[in-house]
Amino acid sequence: MAGRNQGEGGRESARRYNEDQRKFAKSGKVEHAAHEAKADPEAERKGRARAKELDPAVHRDYTKPEK
């Protein structure tokens, strides 16, 4: 089955991902990675700014005809 497209949520990909996550959790690097993620205030600012963007699907003017 190697090289065959399994589509979204393929079992082989899911198995590999889960295995990699278990290895990372057992590696002891989780605390360090969490600390590094918290130490980046610029990433926090960018994430919050993006969350405030206008969603055109929510704020659509239905009085105008679509193209």
Beta strands, then each sheet from edge to edge (+ up, - down):
end
